[in-house]
Amino acid sequence: MINYFKNYCLVLLLLFPLGVIFSQSTASERYAQINAFEEIDEHVRDCPKEIKSDPDQLVEYFNQVAKTDLEKARSIYVWLSDNISYDVKAINKNKFGDNSAEGVLKSKNAVCAGYAALFDFLGKKMNLEIREVAGYSKNSPVEQNWYFIDEEPGHAWNAIKINGLWKVFDATWGAGSAADDKRGKLVFTKEYTDNWFNLSPYEAIFSHFPQDASMMFIEEKISLEEYEEFPTIDISAFTSGLLDAHDTFIKSKKKSNLKLPVVYYINPMEIQVIQAPTEFRMKRRKIHFFEFFSDDLKNIYLYKNEEPFQKFNFDPKSNRFSLEFTSKEEAKIVIVTENLKGELFSIIQYDHN
């Protein structure tokens, strides 16, 4: 059975003003960067229980391995994602507890405002140039119709200046995902992900819209109405290298009904997209090239109209999977990965509609 990944998360608020500069890492750069954090991640996850409620001792502990601003941001992001649980009880009862930095540090529970507040609090203690940001979010990769006008902001995250450039960090979504159970109650699944760490503003703008326009950190500002019309894109489409965020942003501004491949979920630490079509529909009688890097997969397949059609070629020397595909008729194409356990996961879909 092919599993389709869904990522839901509900959230809350806060804000400040600033200037505009952006940058974007390639998938291979992001992969190398996150691999380089292995020592920091291990150190943070070994944090002694007795200091987890003391901000000064926490910061002192993080500073043992975190030297640069990005390393400091990494240590806080990983610690928050691992140690703070999303407060689904507060959401379900509509009764929010203490989401101040001190309150979250004590309870280890928070909605997004609490994650952002504690990130800001610890970041300032580590001398980071950091802000809390309030705004709107597209928190479901499968929802296409969004309406935010006359609504209050419903999410909070952080912006940190790294090497002179403003980057976006969302420790709430980095901690896991939330979804309704059969009774309609929100349930939180703790599942760490790097996908919301150190994003360029152009990567973030498809899912995170700041209430204060100066917090977009992009040259071409968009309105909330334009944000509603932007395509819903799973963040892994950018972090894996399938789509270029700035290029997709420009296309989305020019064409409100822009259609792109459907991305279910691509783990950037498992798969890097070297080459793949970026159009929504596969053109008939055209050669389409695919190439992926991965050292964690058993196989990759191309499914045509729900059936296995071609298996990717694998080069063990470079850990690259490649395929040339030509379709004689319009068809629904899905790229499916097989992990080492033999489980199948759909990652990209090209439609014929």
C-alpha positions as CSV (number, residue, x, y, z in Angstrom):
1,M,0.0,0.0,0.0
2,I,1.3,3.5,-0.9
3,N,1.2,5.9,2.0
4,Y,0.3,9.5,1.4
5,F,1.9,11.9,4.0
6,K,-0.3,14.6,5.5
7,N,1.1,17.3,7.7
8,Y,-1.4,19.3,9.8
9,C,-0.8,21.8,12.6
10,L,-2.9,24.4,14.3
11,V,-1.3,27.4,16.0
12,L,-1.3,31.0,17.6
13,L,0.6,34.5,17.5
14,L,3.1,37.7,18.0
15,L,5.3,40.3,15.9
16,F,8.0,43.0,15.3
17,P,9.5,45.0,12.2
18,L,12.7,44.7,10.0
19,G,14.6,44.9,6.7
20,V,14.9,42.6,3.6
21,I,17.6,40.2,2.4
22,F,17.3,36.6,1.4
23,S,19.3,33.6,0.3
24,Q,18.5,30.0,-0.6
25,S,20.5,26.8,-0.2
26,T,20.5,24.0,-2.8
27,A,19.4,20.6,-1.7
28,S,23.0,19.3,-1.6
29,E,24.1,22.3,0.5
30,R,21.3,21.8,2.9
31,Y,22.0,18.0,3.1
32,A,25.7,18.7,3.8
33,Q,24.8,21.4,6.3
34,I,22.4,19.3,8.3
35,N,24.9,16.4,8.3
36,A,27.5,18.7,9.8
37,F,25.2,19.3,12.8
38,E,25.4,15.7,13.9
39,E,27.6,16.5,16.9
40,I,25.5,19.4,17.9
41,D,22.2,17.4,17.6
42,E,23.6,14.5,19.6
43,H,24.9,16.9,22.3
44,V,21.5,18.7,22.5
45,R,19.5,15.4,22.7
46,D,21.8,14.3,25.6
47,C,20.9,17.4,27.6
48,P,20.7,16.5,31.3
49,K,17.1,16.4,32.6
50,E,18.0,18.5,35.7
51,I,18.8,21.6,33.6
52,K,15.9,21.5,31.2
53,S,13.9,24.1,33.1
54,D,16.8,26.5,33.7
55,P,17.4,28.8,30.7
56,D,20.8,29.9,31.8
57,Q,22.1,26.4,32.3
58,L,20.5,25.4,29.0
59,V,22.3,28.2,27.1
60,E,25.6,27.4,28.8
61,Y,25.1,23.7,27.8
62,F,24.3,24.7,24.1
63,N,27.3,27.0,24.0
64,Q,29.6,24.1,24.7
65,V,29.2,23.0,21.0
66,A,27.4,25.9,19.3
67,K,29.7,28.6,18.1
68,T,28.2,30.3,15.0
69,D,24.8,31.9,14.9
70,L,23.5,29.0,12.7
71,E,24.8,26.4,15.2
72,K,23.2,28.3,18.1
73,A,19.9,28.4,16.1
74,R,20.3,24.7,15.4
75,S,20.7,23.8,19.1
76,I,17.6,25.7,20.1
77,Y,15.5,24.4,17.2
78,V,16.4,20.7,18.0
79,W,15.9,21.1,21.7
80,L,12.5,22.8,21.3
81,S,11.4,20.2,18.8
82,D,12.4,17.3,21.0
83,N,11.4,18.7,24.4
84,I,8.3,20.8,23.9
85,S,5.1,19.0,23.1
86,Y,2.3,20.6,21.1
87,D,-0.5,21.4,23.4
88,V,-3.5,19.7,21.7
89,K,-5.5,19.7,25.0
90,A,-5.4,23.5,24.9
91,I,-6.6,23.5,21.3
92,N,-9.3,20.9,21.9
93,K,-10.7,22.8,24.9
94,N,-10.0,26.3,23.5
95,K,-8.3,27.1,26.8
96,F,-4.7,28.2,26.4
97,G,-2.3,28.0,29.3
98,D,0.8,30.0,29.9
99,N,2.6,30.4,26.5
100,S,5.3,32.8,27.8
101,A,8.8,31.6,27.5
102,E,9.0,30.9,31.2
103,G,5.7,29.1,31.3
104,V,6.6,26.8,28.4
105,L,10.0,26.1,29.9
106,K,8.2,24.9,33.0
107,S,5.3,23.0,31.5
108,K,7.1,21.7,28.4
109,N,3.8,22.2,26.5
110,A,2.9,25.0,24.1
111,V,1.0,26.1,21.0
112,C,3.0,27.9,18.4
113,A,3.1,31.2,20.3
114,G,4.9,29.4,23.1
115,Y,7.4,27.7,20.8
116,A,8.2,31.1,19.2
117,A,8.4,32.9,22.5
118,L,10.8,30.4,24.0
119,F,12.9,30.3,20.8
120,D,13.1,34.1,21.0
121,F,14.0,34.0,24.7
122,L,16.8,31.5,24.4
123,G,18.0,33.0,21.1
124,K,18.5,36.4,22.8
125,K,20.4,34.8,25.6
126,M,22.7,33.3,23.0
127,N,23.1,36.8,21.4
128,L,21.1,35.9,18.2
129,E,19.4,38.7,16.3
130,I,16.0,37.0,16.5
131,R,12.3,38.0,16.1
132,E,8.9,36.5,16.8
133,V,6.6,36.6,13.8
134,A,2.8,36.4,13.7
135,G,0.8,35.6,10.7
136,Y,-1.2,33.1,8.6
137,S,-0.3,29.6,7.6
138,K,-1.2,27.0,5.1
139,N,-1.0,24.0,7.4
140,S,-2.3,21.3,5.1
141,P,-0.4,20.3,1.9
142,V,-3.6,18.8,0.4
143,E,-5.9,21.8,0.9
144,Q,-6.1,24.1,-2.2
145,N,-8.7,26.7,-1.2
146,W,-7.7,29.1,1.5
147,Y,-9.5,32.1,3.0
148,F,-7.8,34.4,5.5
149,I,-9.4,37.8,4.9
150,D,-11.1,39.2,8.1
151,E,-9.4,36.3,10.0
152,E,-7.0,36.9,12.9
153,P,-3.5,35.6,12.5
154,G,-3.3,31.9,13.5
155,H,0.4,31.0,13.6
156,A,3.7,32.2,15.1
157,W,7.3,31.4,14.1
158,N,10.8,33.0,14.2
159,A,13.1,34.9,12.0
160,I,16.9,34.9,12.7
161,K,19.6,36.9,10.9
162,I,22.2,34.4,9.8
163,N,25.4,35.8,8.2
164,G,23.6,39.0,7.5
165,L,20.5,37.3,5.9
166,W,17.1,36.8,7.5
167,K,16.0,33.2,7.6
168,V,12.8,31.5,8.8
169,F,12.5,28.9,11.5
170,D,9.4,27.1,12.7
171,A,10.1,24.9,15.7
172,T,6.4,24.1,16.1
173,W,6.2,22.3,12.8
174,G,9.6,20.9,13.3
175,A,8.4,19.1,16.4
176,G,5.8,17.0,14.6
177,S,2.3,17.1,13.1
178,A,-1.3,17.2,14.3
179,A,-4.5,15.8,12.8
180,D,-8.1,15.1,13.8
181,D,-8.9,11.6,15.1
182,K,-12.2,9.8,14.4
183,R,-13.9,11.9,17.1
184,G,-12.8,15.1,15.6
185,K,-10.3,15.7,18.4
186,L,-6.8,17.0,17.5
187,V,-4.0,14.5,18.1
188,F,-0.3,15.4,18.0
189,T,2.3,13.1,16.6
190,K,5.8,13.9,17.7
191,E,8.0,13.5,14.6
192,Y,11.0,15.6,14.3
193,T,11.8,17.1,10.8
194,D,14.5,19.5,9.5
195,N,12.1,20.8,6.9
196,W,11.3,24.0,8.9
197,F,14.9,24.8,9.8
198,N,16.8,27.7,8.2
199,L,14.4,28.4,5.3
200,S,14.9,31.2,2.8
201,P,12.0,33.7,3.0
202,Y,11.0,32.6,-0.6
203,E,10.7,29.0,0.6
204,A,8.7,30.1,3.6
205,I,6.3,32.5,1.9
206,F,4.2,29.7,0.4
207,S,3.2,28.5,3.8
208,H,3.9,31.4,6.2
209,F,2.5,34.9,5.6
210,P,3.5,37.5,8.2
211,Q,0.9,39.9,9.4
212,D,3.5,42.7,9.3
213,A,4.7,43.0,5.6
214,S,8.2,44.0,6.7
215,M,8.6,40.6,8.1
216,M,8.4,38.9,4.7
217,F,12.1,39.7,3.9
218,I,11.4,39.4,0.2
219,E,11.8,42.1,-2.4
220,E,8.5,41.6,-4.2
221,K,5.9,41.9,-1.4
222,I,2.5,40.1,-1.9
223,S,-0.9,40.8,-0.4
224,L,-2.9,38.5,1.8
225,E,-5.3,38.0,-1.2
226,E,-2.4,37.0,-3.4
227,Y,-1.2,34.6,-0.7
228,E,-4.6,32.9,-0.7
229,E,-4.2,32.3,-4.5
230,F,-0.6,31.0,-4.3
231,P,-0.4,27.2,-4.9
232,T,-0.2,25.0,-1.9
233,I,3.2,23.4,-2.0
234,D,4.7,21.0,0.4
235,I,7.9,22.5,1.8
236,S,9.9,19.4,0.8
237,A,9.4,20.4,-2.8
238,F,11.9,23.2,-2.1
239,T,14.1,21.5,0.5
240,S,14.6,18.4,-1.7
241,G,15.6,20.5,-4.7
242,L,12.6,19.7,-6.9
243,L,11.5,23.4,-7.2
244,D,13.4,26.6,-6.9
245,A,11.5,28.8,-4.5
246,H,12.3,32.2,-6.0
247,D,11.5,31.1,-9.5
248,T,8.2,29.5,-8.3
249,F,7.4,32.7,-6.4
250,I,7.7,34.8,-9.6
251,K,5.6,32.3,-11.6
252,S,3.0,32.3,-8.9
253,K,2.7,36.1,-8.9
254,K,2.3,36.1,-12.7
255,K,-0.2,33.3,-12.8
256,S,-2.7,32.9,-10.0
257,N,-3.8,29.4,-11.0
258,L,-0.3,28.0,-11.5
259,K,-0.3,24.2,-11.5
260,L,2.8,22.3,-10.3
261,P,3.5,18.6,-9.6
262,V,1.9,17.4,-6.4
263,V,4.5,16.7,-3.8
264,Y,3.3,14.4,-1.0
265,Y,6.5,14.5,1.1
266,I,10.2,14.2,0.3
267,N,12.6,13.8,3.2
268,P,15.6,16.0,2.3
269,M,17.9,13.8,4.4
270,E,16.7,10.7,2.4
271,I,16.3,12.0,-1.1
272,Q,17.8,14.9,-3.1
273,V,16.2,15.7,-6.4
274,I,19.0,16.3,-9.0
275,Q,16.6,16.5,-11.9
276,A,12.9,16.0,-12.5
277,P,10.2,17.7,-14.5
278,T,8.6,20.7,-12.8
279,E,5.5,21.0,-15.0
280,F,2.1,19.7,-13.7
281,R,1.4,17.5,-16.7
282,M,3.7,15.1,-18.6
283,K,3.7,16.0,-22.3
284,R,3.1,13.1,-24.7
285,R,6.0,11.9,-26.9
286,K,8.5,14.0,-24.9
287,I,11.5,12.5,-23.1
288,H,11.4,13.3,-19.4
289,F,14.5,12.9,-17.3
290,F,14.6,11.9,-13.6
291,E,17.6,11.7,-11.3
292,F,17.7,11.4,-7.5
293,F,20.4,11.0,-5.0
294,S,19.8,8.7,-2.0
295,D,21.8,6.3,0.1
296,D,18.7,5.3,2.2
297,L,16.4,3.8,-0.5
298,K,16.0,0.3,-1.9
299,N,14.3,1.3,-5.1
300,I,12.4,4.0,-6.9
301,Y,9.6,3.3,-9.3
302,L,7.5,5.2,-11.9
303,Y,3.8,4.3,-11.6
304,K,1.5,4.9,-14.6
305,N,-2.2,5.1,-13.9
306,E,-1.8,3.4,-10.5
307,E,0.3,0.5,-11.8
308,P,4.1,0.0,-11.6
309,F,5.5,0.9,-15.0
310,Q,9.3,1.5,-14.8
311,K,12.0,0.9,-12.2
312,F,14.8,3.5,-11.9
313,N,18.3,2.6,-12.7
314,F,20.7,2.7,-9.7
315,D,24.4,3.6,-9.7
316,P,25.9,2.3,-6.4
317,K,29.1,4.3,-6.9
318,S,27.2,7.7,-6.9
319,N,24.0,6.5,-5.0
320,R,22.0,8.0,-7.9
321,F,18.7,6.7,-9.3
322,S,17.9,7.7,-12.8
323,L,15.2,7.2,-15.5
324,E,14.2,8.4,-18.9
325,F,10.5,8.3,-19.5
326,T,8.3,8.9,-22.6
327,S,4.6,8.6,-22.5
328,K,2.6,7.9,-25.7
329,E,-0.7,9.0,-24.1
330,E,-1.8,11.2,-21.3
331,A,-1.5,9.4,-18.0
332,K,-1.3,9.9,-14.2
333,I,2.3,9.5,-13.3
334,V,3.5,8.9,-9.7
335,I,7.1,8.6,-8.5
336,V,7.1,6.0,-5.7
337,T,10.1,5.2,-3.3
338,E,10.7,1.9,-1.6
339,N,12.7,2.1,1.7
340,L,15.0,-0.5,3.1
341,K,12.0,-2.1,4.9
342,G,10.2,-2.6,1.6
343,E,7.6,0.1,2.4
344,L,6.3,2.2,-0.6
345,F,5.7,5.9,-0.4
346,S,4.4,8.2,-3.1
347,I,6.5,11.4,-3.3
348,I,5.6,13.2,-6.6
349,Q,2.5,13.1,-8.8
350,Y,2.1,14.4,-12.4
351,D,-1.5,14.5,-13.5
352,H,-3.3,14.3,-16.8
353,N,-6.3,16.3,-15.8
